[in-house]
Amino acid sequence: MSAGGSARREARRLRAHAKRGLRRRVTAWVGMNPEAVRADAQAARWELGARAEKDTARLLRPLRLRGWRIRHDLRLVGRRFNVDHVMGSPCGEAFVVGDTKRWPVGWETHAEGGRLCCGVEDRHGEAEKVARYALAVGEALRLPGVAVWPLLVIHGSSVRGGHFEVATSSGMVQVVAAGELRRVLRAAPAGWSWGRSRRVASRADAVLRPYR
């Protein structure tokens, strides 16, 4: 599955639903369908998210040459949530569960009182969410000795210091500016074990499937 695929499908679904039937299509065309206006605004947000996910995938691509095993737009078998990106390290000791966010340009992403914020808005729920995803993925993988990292990749908004950690009820979450992503991942446990990383990737493919 390509990065952002499920977000693009949701944008198309929203627009199609608001314009179903001849009457709705005609009123949308002349600007007299409020449902279509709302759907267009919602779809535009999904499309922005899809583009950000594709940008994250583009940033990650060179890491494949360093032995990283990378997948996009997945779901955990038996669960309904969407995982934007997963990345297995070359040494087979780290497995990253990544979530891409596109937050407003000009707003700074930072920690305030132990909570994740963007500008004046509390966004700690997003950190809690990716931490829960990573916890569920780790439980499904059942691979002793493999550390599962939850990671938020931020586009648009600047990130204070480029990278920081924030605590959640499900563990620590790495928050990283998109431009710092490769540097942060290269700081993962060092070394290269083809056999171990392949086993981790094989197990991940068994429990994580393309999102539908």
SERO-4910 file (N, C-alpha, C, O; in steps of 0.05 Angstrom, whole numbers):
BEGIN
 pado doro    nc1    nc2    nc3   cac1   cac2   cac3    cc1    cc2    cc3    oc1    oc2    oc3
  Met    A     17    -24      0      0      0      0     18     25      0     37     26     15
  Ser    A     11     44    -17     27     69    -18     19     87      5     -4     86     14
  Ala    A     37    104     13     32    123     35      9    141     27      8    151      5
  Gly    A     -9    146     46    -31    165     42    -54    154     27    -74    168     22
  Gly    A    -53    128     19    -75    117      2   -102    118     16   -122    125      3
  Ser    A   -103    110     41   -129    109     55   -140    137     59   -164    141     58
  Ala    A   -122    157     64   -132    185     67   -143    196     41   -163    210     41
  Arg    A   -130    189     18   -141    198     -8   -168    185    -13   -186    198    -24
  Arg    A   -171    159     -6   -197    146    -10   -219    159      7   -242    161     -2
  Glu    A   -212    166     31   -232    179     49   -240    206     37   -264    213     39
  Ala    A   -222    221     26   -229    247     13   -248    242    -10   -268    257    -12
  Arg    A   -243    222    -26   -261    216    -49   -289    207    -39   -309    215    -50
  Arg    A   -289    191    -17   -314    182     -6   -331    205      4   -355    206     -1
  Leu    A   -319    224     18   -333    246     29   -346    263      7   -370    270      9
  Arg    A   -331    268    -14   -342    284    -36   -364    269    -51   -385    281    -57
  Ala    A   -360    244    -56   -380    228    -70   -406    226    -54   -428    228    -65
  His    A   -403    223    -28   -427    220    -11   -444    245    -11   -468    244    -12
  Ala    A   -430    268     -9   -444    294     -8   -458    301    -35   -476    316    -36
  Lys    A   -448    288    -57   -459    295    -84   -474    272    -96   -478    271   -121
  Arg    A   -483    253    -79   -498    230    -90   -525    240   -100   -539    256    -87
  Gly    A   -533    230   -123   -559    237   -134   -558    263   -151   -541    280   -146
  Leu    A   -575    264   -171   -575    287   -190   -579    314   -176   -564    333   -181
  Arg    A   -598    315   -158   -605    340   -145   -581    351   -129   -574    375   -131
  Arg    A   -567    333   -114   -544    342    -98   -521    351   -117   -507    370   -110
  Arg    A   -517    337   -139   -496    345   -157   -502    372   -169   -483    389   -172
  Val    A   -527    377   -177   -534    403   -189   -531    426   -168   -519    446   -174
  Thr    A   -541    421   -144   -539    443   -124   -510    447   -115   -503    469   -108
  Ala    A   -494    426   -116   -466    430   -110   -452    446   -131   -436    464   -126
  Trp    A   -459    441   -157   -447    455   -179   -453    485   -178   -436    502   -185
  Val    A   -478    493   -169   -485    521   -168   -479    533   -140   -487    556   -135
  Gly    A   -466    518   -123   -458    529    -97   -481    530    -76   -480    547    -58
  Met    A   -501    513    -79   -524    514    -61   -528    488    -45   -550    481    -38
  Asn    A   -506    474    -42   -507    449    -27   -488    451     -3   -465    445     -5
  Pro    A   -499    459     21   -481    463     44   -466    437     52   -444    438     61
  Glu    A   -479    414     48   -466    389     55   -441    385     37   -421    375     47
  Ala    A   -443    392     12   -421    389     -6   -398    409      1   -375    402     -1
  Val    A   -405    433     11   -385    452     19   -370    441     43   -345    442     44
  Arg    A   -385    430     63   -372    418     86   -354    394     78   -332    391     88
  Ala    A   -365    378     60   -350    354     51   -324    362     37   -304    349     41
  Asp    A   -326    383     21   -302    393      7   -280    402     27   -257    396     24
  Ala    A   -289    416     48   -270    425     69   -258    401     83   -234    401     88
  Gln    A   -274    381     90   -264    358    104   -245    342     85   -224    333     94
  Ala    A   -254    339     60   -237    324     41   -210    338     37   -190    325     34
  Ala    A   -210    365     36   -185    379     33   -166    373     56   -142    371     51
  Arg    A   -177    371     80   -159    364    103   -148    336    100   -124    331    105
  Trp    A   -165    317     91   -155    290     86   -133    290     64   -113    275     66
  Glu    A   -137    306     43   -117    307     22    -91    319     31    -70    310     23
  Leu    A    -92    339     48    -68    350     60    -53    329     76    -29    326     74
  Gly    A    -68    313     91    -56    292    107    -43    271     89    -22    261     94
  Ala    A    -57    264     67    -46    245     48    -20    254     36     -1    239     33
  Arg    A    -19    280     29      6    291     17     29    290     38     52    285     31
  Ala    A     22    296     63     42    295     84     53    267     87     77    263     91
  Glu    A     35    247     87     44    219     89     62    212     66     82    198     70
  Lys    A     56    221     41     73    216     18    100    229     22    121    218     15
  Asp    A    100    254     33    125    268     38    142    252     59    166    250     56
  Thr    A    129    242     80    144    225     99    156    201     85    179    194     90
  Ala    A    140    188     69    150    164     54    174    171     37    194    156     35
  Arg    A    173    194     24    196    203      7    221    208     25    243    201     16
  Leu    A    217    219     48    240    224     66    252    198     76    276    196     80
  Leu    A    235    178     80    244    152     90    258    135     69    274    118     76
  Arg    A    251    140     44    260    121     23    291    116     23    299     93     20
  Pro    A    308    137     26    337    131     26    346    112     48    367    100     46
  Leu    A    331    110     70    339     92     92    338     63     84    350     46     96
  Arg    A    323     57     63    322     29     53    350     20     45    358     -4     49
  Leu    A    366     38     34    393     31     26    411     26     50    432     14     47
  Arg    A    402     35     74    417     30     98    406      5    114    414      0    136
  Gly    A    388    -10    101    378    -34    113    352    -32    128    343    -52    139
  Trp    A    340     -8    128    314     -5    141    292    -19    124    293    -17     99
  Arg    A    273    -31    137    251    -44    123    226    -28    130    218    -25    153
  Ile    A    213    -16    109    193      5    113    167     -3     99    168    -12     76
  Arg    A    145      1    112    118     -4    101    100     20    108    106     35    127
  His    A     79     24     92     61     47     96     32     38     95     25     19     82
  Asp    A     15     54    108    -14     52    107    -24     23    113    -33      9     95
  Leu    A    -21     16    138    -27    -11    147    -48    -12    169    -55      9    180
  Arg    A    -59    -35    174    -76    -40    197    -67    -65    211    -56    -83    199
  Leu    A    -71    -65    237    -65    -89    253    -87   -109    250   -111   -102    252
  Val    A    -80   -134    245   -100   -155    241   -119   -156    265   -110   -157    288
  Gly    A   -145   -155    260   -165   -155    281   -171   -128    293   -188   -127    311
  Arg    A   -157   -107    284   -162    -80    295   -169    -62    272   -163    -68    249
  Arg    A   -182    -39    278   -192    -22    257   -174      3    252   -178     17    232
  Phe    A   -155      9    270   -140     34    267   -120     32    244   -110     10    237
  Asn    A   -113     55    233    -94     57    211    -66     65    222    -64     83    238
  Val    A    -46     51    213    -18     57    219     -6     70    194     -4     57    173
  Asp    A      3     95    196     14    108    173     40     95    163     43     91    139
  His    A     59     90    181     85     79    173     96     60    194     91     65    218
  Val    A    109     39    186    125     23    204    153     19    193    156     18    168
  Met    A    173     18    210    201     17    202    216     -2    220    218      2    244
  Gly    A    227    -22    208    244    -41    222    273    -33    219    282    -29    196
  Ser    A    288    -32    241    316    -23    239    334    -44    227    327    -68    227
  Pro    A    357    -36    216    375    -56    204    385    -77    223    392   -100    215
  Cys    A    387    -71    249    397    -90    268    376   -109    278    381   -129    292
  Gly    A    350   -102    272    328   -119    281    321   -116    310    307   -132    321
  Glu    A    331    -94    323    325    -90    351    306    -67    356    297    -63    379
  Ala    A    299    -52    336    280    -30    339    259    -31    317    265    -37    294
  Phe    A    234    -26    325    212    -25    306    196      0    311    186      4    333
  Val    A    194     17    291    182     44    295    154     44    284    149     36    261
  Val    A    135     54    300    107     58    291    104     88    288    103    102    308
  Gly    A    101     97    263    101    126    258     73    136    249     58    123    235
  Asp    A     67    160    258     42    174    251     49    201    241     63    217    254
  Thr    A     40    208    217     46    234    204     24    254    210      1    248    208
  Lys    A     32    278    218     13    300    222     22    325    206     46    331    205
  Arg    A      3    338    194      9    364    182     -6    385    199    -30    388    197
  Trp    A     10    400    214     -2    420    232      5    448    221     23    451    205
  Pro    A     -9    469    231     -7    495    218     21    507    217     35    507    237
  Val    A     28    517    194     53    532    191     51    557    208     30    570    209
  Gly    A     73    563    222     73    587    240     66    580    268     70    597    286
  Trp    A     56    556    273     51    547    301     74    529    309     83    512    293
  Glu    A     83    532    333    105    515    343     94    491    358     77    493    375
  Thr    A    105    467    351     99    443    366    119    441    389    143    442    385
  His    A    108    438    413    125    438    437    111    423    460     88    415    457
  Ala    A    126    418    481    114    406    505    109    428    526    127    445    531
  Glu    A     86    428    537     78    448    557     66    433    581     45    421    579
  Gly    A     80    435    604     69    421    628     67    391    623     49    378    634
  Gly    A     85    380    607     85    351    602     65    342    581     61    318    577
  Arg    A     52    362    567     32    355    547     41    365    520     55    386    518
  Leu    A     34    351    499     41    359    472     22    381    463     -2    378    465
  Cys    A     34    402    453     18    425    443     27    434    416     50    430    409
  Cys    A      9    446    401     16    459    376      4    487    378    -20    491    379
  Gly    A     22    507    379     13    534    385      0    535    412     11    526    431
  Val    A    -25    545    413    -39    546    439    -58    522    442    -72    520    462
  Glu    A    -58    504    423    -76    481    424    -63    456    437    -40    450    431
  Asp    A    -78    443    454    -69    418    466    -73    396    446    -95    390    437
  Arg    A    -51    382    438    -53    360    419    -43    334    432    -34    315    418
  His    A    -45    333    458    -33    310    472    -48    284    464    -36    262    465
  Gly    A    -73    286    456    -88    263    447    -75    249    424    -77    224    422
  Glu    A    -61    264    407    -47    251    384    -23    234    393    -18    213    382
  Ala    A     -9    244    414     13    229    425      2    203    439     13    182    436
  Glu    A    -20    207    454    -32    183    467    -40    162    447    -37    138    451
  Lys    A    -51    172    424    -61    153    404    -38    137    391    -40    112    390
  Val    A    -17    150    383      5    135    370     19    117    391     29     96    383
  Ala    A     19    125    416     31    107    437     14     82    440     25     60    443
  Arg    A    -13     85    439    -30     61    441    -27     43    416    -26     19    419
  Tyr    A    -24     56    393    -19     40    369      6     23    372      7     -1    366
  Ala    A     28     37    381     53     23    383     52      0    404     63    -21    400
  Leu    A     37      5    426     34    -15    446     20    -40    435     27    -63    439
  Ala    A     -2    -35    419    -17    -57    407      0    -72    387     -1    -96    385
  Val    A     15    -57    371     33    -70    351     54    -87    365     60   -110    357
  Gly    A     66    -76    386     86    -91    401     75   -117    413     88   -138    412
  Glu    A     50   -116    423     38   -139    435     32   -160    413     34   -184    417
  Ala    A     25   -151    389     19   -169    367     45   -182    356     45   -205    349
  Leu    A     66   -166    355     92   -177    345    103   -199    362    113   -219    353
  Arg    A    101   -195    389    111   -215    408    140   -223    402    146   -246    398
  Leu    A    157   -202    400    185   -207    394    203   -197    417    209   -173    418
  Pro    A    211   -214    435    229   -206    457    254   -193    446    266   -202    427
  Gly    A    263   -172    459    287   -158    452    284   -138    430    303   -124    422
  Val    A    259   -134    419    254   -114    399    239    -91    412    216    -94    422
  Ala    A    251    -67    412    238    -43    424    220    -31    403    228    -26    380
  Val    A    195    -25    410    176    -12    392    174     17    400    165     24    422
  Trp    A    181     34    382    180     63    386    155     76    374    150     71    350
  Pro    A    140     91    389    119    108    376    132    134    368    147    146    383
  Leu    A    125    143    344    138    167    332    117    184    319    101    174    303
  Leu    A    116    210    325    100    230    311    118    246    292    137    258    301
  Val    A    111    246    266    126    262    247    110    287    240     87    285    231
  Ile    A    121    310    245    106    335    242    115    351    217    138    357    214
  His    A     95    356    200    100    373    176     86    400    181     66    402    196
  Gly    A     96    421    168     84    447    171     93    462    195    109    480    193
  Ser    A     83    455    218     90    467    244    120    462    250    130    440    245
  Ser    A    133    482    261    160    478    270    160    462    296    140    463    311
  Val    A    181    447    301    183    431    326    205    442    343    228    444    334
  Arg    A    199    449    367    219    461    385    243    442    388    240    419    396
  Gly    A    267    452    381    291    435    383    293    415    361    313    400    360
  Gly    A    274    413    343    275    394    321    264    366    329    255    351    312
  His    A    267    360    355    260    333    364    258    333    394    276    344    407
  Phe    A    237    321    405    236    318    434    218    294    441    205    283    423
  Glu    A    218    286    466    201    265    476    179    275    494    182    296    507
  Val    A    156    262    494    134    269    511    123    243    523    121    223    510
  Ala    A    116    244    549    106    221    563     76    218    559     62    238    559
  Thr    A     67    194    556     38    188    554     32    165    573     51    153    585
  Ser    A      7    159    577     -1    137    594      8    110    583      9     90    598
  Ser    A     16    109    558     25     84    545     54     84    538     64     66    524
  Gly    A     69    103    549     98    104    544    107    130    531     91    148    525
  Met    A    133    132    526    145    156    515    140    156    484    141    136    471
  Val    A    135    180    474    131    184    445    153    204    435    157    225    447
  Gln    A    166    196    413    184    214    400    169    233    382    152    224    366
  Val    A    174    259    384    161    279    367    183    291    350    202    302    361
  Val    A    181    290    324    204    299    307    194    315    284    173    309    271
  Ala    A    208    336    278    203    352    253    210    335    229    229    319    230
  Ala    A    194    337    208    199    321    184    228    323    175    239    303    167
  Gly    A    239    347    175    266    350    166    288    337    183    310    333    174
  Glu    A    280    329    207    299    315    225    295    285    226    309    271    240
  Leu    A    276    275    210    268    248    213    290    228    208    294    210    224
  Arg    A    305    231    186    326    212    180    348    213    202    358    192    209
  Arg    A    355    236    211    375    238    232    367    223    257    383    209    269
  Val    A    342    227    265    332    213    289    332    183    286    341    168    304
  Leu    A    324    173    263    323    144    259    351    132    257    355    110    265
  Arg    A    370    148    246    397    137    245    409    134    272    430    121    276
  Ala    A    397    146    293    407    143    320    395    118    334    401    113    357
  Ala    A    380    102    319    370     76    329    393     58    335    415     63    327
  Pro    A    388     36    350    409     16    356    426     10    332    415      4    310
  Ala    A    452     11    335    471      9    312    475    -21    304    467    -39    319
  Gly    A    487    -24    281    494    -51    272    475    -60    250    455    -47    244
  Trp    A    481    -83    239    466    -94    217    464   -125    221    484   -138    223
  Ser    A    439   -135    223    435   -164    224    414   -171    204    390   -168    210
  Trp    A    422   -180    181    403   -186    160    383   -207    169    359   -203    164
  Gly    A    392   -228    182    374   -249    190    353   -239    210    329   -245    208
  Arg    A    362   -224    230    344   -215    251    324   -195    240    301   -196    247
  Ser    A    334   -176    224    316   -156    213    295   -168    194    273   -160    193
  Arg    A    304   -189    180    285   -203    162    264   -218    178    240   -218    170
  Arg    A    271   -230    201    252   -243    218    231   -223    229    207   -229    230
  Val    A    241   -200    237    223   -179    247    204   -170    225    180   -168    230
  Ala    A    214   -166    201    198   -157    179    177   -178    172    154   -172    166
  Ser    A    185   -204    172    167   -226    166    144   -227    186    121   -231    179
  Arg    A    151   -224    212    130   -224    233    112   -200    229     87   -202    233
  Ala    A    123   -177    223    107   -152    219     88   -156    196     65   -148    197
  Asp    A     97   -169    174     79   -173    151     56   -193    158     35   -192    145
  Ala    A     61   -209    178     40   -228    186     18   -215    203     -5   -224    202
  Val    A     25   -194    217      5   -181    235     -5   -154    225    -24   -144    236
  Leu    A      9   -143    205      1   -117    194     -5   -120    165     12   -129    149
  Arg    A    -29   -113    157    -38   -116    130    -45    -89    117    -50    -70    132
  Pro    A    -45    -87     90    -54    -62     78    -81    -53     88    -99    -69     90
  Tyr    A    -83    -27     93   -108    -16    104   -129    -15     83   -124     -6     60
  Arg    A   -153    -25     89   -176    -23     71   -199    -10     85   -220     -7     73
***
